[in-house]
Amino acid sequence: MILKSLSLSLVWCLLLNGMAMAQSARDVVSLSVLPGARLEPDRHIAALQLRLKPGWKTYWRAPGEAGIPPSFNWSGSENLAAVNVLWPTPILFHQYGMRSIGYSGDVILPLEISPLVRGDQITLSGEINLGVCQDICIPLQARFEAVLPAHRGALDSRIEQAISQQPKSPRAAKLRARRCNFAPVPDGLGLKVTLDMPPAGAPEQAAIETGNPLIWVAPPSATRTGGILSLETVLTHTAGQPFAVQRDALRITVFGNKYAVDILGCSSN
């Protein structure tokens, strides 16, 4: 908890410096919508495109120790039932002794969209809130709007490439077994994850999400012995309250220098 508090303090300090020193977040990032294509009557693939100036970065859904997770508001949209962000594999950054997870350069975030009325066009309208960082960080709130045509067509190659950059599924990564064991520790829970899977490429690192934004998960340590990858971390509640963790909501992402693996759910067996 001490490390997390220091990390958050540093983030907000950098944010304040960023707002004082930079004219606008739009000086370092631009946002546009790639309309994509209707692949099925009830499935449309579009994307948000972020273009960051060299040296700047933004963050993944689980941003690490000193990052700001992006959030989306789709409330201005029409004929929209659901949106699923298909996150490409991010980069791990190390700065000021902390680890953050995110993207740099041109970033394509594919969107898997379900319409309320099959076969009708969709108006995608809303806003994104995110942080963009170099030596300073700037909070950004940007609006977007685009009409997504209902007719079928070829998918933009940029979106196709971003989709292909998602982490592998457990089956594609040849995950044979997964096991998670919890044990009480001061102020929280210790978690040990055992993954029976081939190496993803050394060095292997990991991020663990619980589905509860109030539960802080420290960056896991990772050790490999043959075909077994072991991860150990500590979970704490940001308000110091008792908490429980749903095993089926645990999401483990393993990052190797060859590929990443996305694993949802973990049993005690």
N, C-alpha and C positions, 0 to 999 in steps of 0.2 A: 504493500500500500504506500510506503514511503516513496518508492521509485515512481509509482504511478502519479502521486501528488506532485512530485518534482517535475515529471514529464508534462503534466497538464499546465503547471505554472509556467514552464518554459514556452509551451505552445502559445498561451495567451500573451505572454510578454512579446513574443515574436509577432503575433497578430497586431498588437498595438503599435509596435515599431513599424510594421508593414503599412498600416493605415496612415501613419504619419509621414512615411518616406516615399510611398508610391502614389502617383496620381490616381490610378485606377487599375483594378484587376484586369480590365480589358486591354491594358497596355501589354499584358503578358499572355493572355489566352483569348481565343475566339471560339464561339460555339455555333454549330449549325446542325441541321437535321438532314440525314440521308434518308429519303422517302422509302427506299427498299422496294419490296414486292409482296404481293399477296400469293403465298405459296399454296394455301388451301382456303376455302370459303371462310373458315373460322380461325385462320392463322396468318398473320402478317408479320414480316420481319423488316424492321427499320433500324436506325441507329442514330445515336448522338455522336457528333465528331467534335473533339476538343483539339485545338492546335496550340501547343505551349511553346513559348520562346525557348531557345536553347538555354540549358541550365536550370530550368524550372520543372517542377513536378507537381502532380496531384495524387489523390489517394484512392486506394481500393476500398471495398466494402468493410474490411477489417483492417484499419490503417496502421496498426502497430502502436508503439509507445508514444510517439509524438505526432500522430497524424490526425486529420479531421475527416471523418467518414462522409461521403457524399450522401445527400438526401434528395428525393424527387417528389414533386407535387404535380399530379396529372389532372387536377380538379377542373381545369378549363377545357378539357377534351370533350369531344362528342363521339358517340357510338363506340365507346371504349369500355370493355368489361374488365380487362386485366392486362398488366404489363409485367414481364419478367426480364430483368437485365441479365444478359448472358456475358458474364465477366471474363474477358481474356486473362491469361496468366499475367500477374503483375511482376514488378521488379522489387527486390528487397534492397533498401537503402540503409546505410549505417552512418549516422552523423551525431556528434556531441555525445557519443557513447550509448546511443539509443538506436533501436531498429524501427524503421517505418516501412510500409508496403504500399506501392503505388505505381504510377506511370510517368513517363516523360515523352517529349516529342509530340507526334500526332497520335491521338488516342481515339479509337473507335469503340464505342460501347453498344453492341447489338441489343436490340429490343425485340422480344417475342411478344406480340400483341394479339389479344383476342377481342374481336368486335362484339358489341351487343347484338347487332343485326348482321347475320351472315351475308356476305356478298356486297354490303354497302361500304362506301368510303368512310374513312376515319379521319377526324380532325384531331391531331395530336397537339395539345396546347398545355403548357405548364411552366414549371421553373425547376432549376437545379441549384442546390446550395452545396458549395464545396470550398476547400482551401487549396490555394496554389502557393508553393513554397520554393524559395531559393535559400539565401541566407536569412531572408525574412519570409513571413507568411502573410497572405492577403485573403480575407474571406470574400467569396464571390457568390452573388445571387444573380442568375441570368435566366431570362425568359426565352421560350422557344415556341414556335407554332408552325405546323406544316399539315397539308392535306395529303393523306396517304391513299392513293388510288385503289379501287376495288378490283381492277382487272389483274389477271395473272401476268407475270413477266419474269425476266431473268433477274437474279439477285445481283446487286452491285458487288464487284470483285473485292472492294475494300471491306464490305461487310462479311463476305465469305471468308476472307483471310482472318478477320478478327474472330469469327466463330471457330475457325480451325485452331486458334491459339488458346482455346479454353483448356483447363486441366483435363487430363484423362479421367475416364470413369474407373471405378474399382475393377471392373471386369477387363477393360482395356489394359490396365496396369498390372493385371494378373495378381490382384490381391487375393490371398488364400484364406486369411482369417484376420479378425480384428478383436481386440479385447481392451476394455477400459476398467480400471480399478480406482476407486476413490478411498481416501483415508483422511480423517480429521487432522488439521494442522492449526496452529495459532491463527485466529482471525479468518479461517477459511477452510478450503478443501484441497488436499493434494490429489493430483490426477496422474496416473501412469497409463499410457497408451502403448499397446504392443501390436505391431502390424507385421504380419507375415506376407512379405511382398518383395519382389526383386528390387535392387537398387535403382533409384531414379537418377543417379549421377551425383557423385560426391562433389562438394559437401551437400548433405541433405539438411534442410531446415523445415520448420512447420509453423502453421498458425492454427489455432483452435478457437472455434466460435461456439457459444452455447445457445444462441437464439434469444438471449436476454441481455439487452444493452446495459443493464445495471450490474452485470457480473463481469469483473475484470479478469482476464486470463493473461498471466505473465508469458513472455516469449518462451516456448518450450525448449528444453535442452534435448538434443537428438544424439543417439548413439546407435551404431549398427554392429550386429554380430551375425555374420553370414547372411541368411535370408530374413533376419528379424530386425526391424527398426523399432527402437524404443524411444518414446517421448515422455518427458516429465515436466510438470508445471504446477502452479498454484493458482487457485481460483479464489477471489475475494469479492465481497459485495461493496460497491462504491459508497454506500451509506452505512457500512458496518453492520448490516442486518443479517439475520439467519437466512439461508436460501437453500433451495433444492435445484438439482440439475436433471433435466429430462434426457435420458440416454439417446432417444431417437432424434432429439434436436441437436445433438453434438455434430459439429461439422469440422472435419479435420482436412487441412490442405497441406500436402507435402510438396516442398519445392526442391527439386534437384537441378543439376546443371544440364540434364538431358530433357526433362519434362517435369510437369507437376501432376499431382493426383488429387482429386476431389472425392472425399469419403464422407457420406452422410449416415449418421447413426453408429452406435457402438455398444455392444453388449458386455456383460460381465463374464460370459462363458469363454 
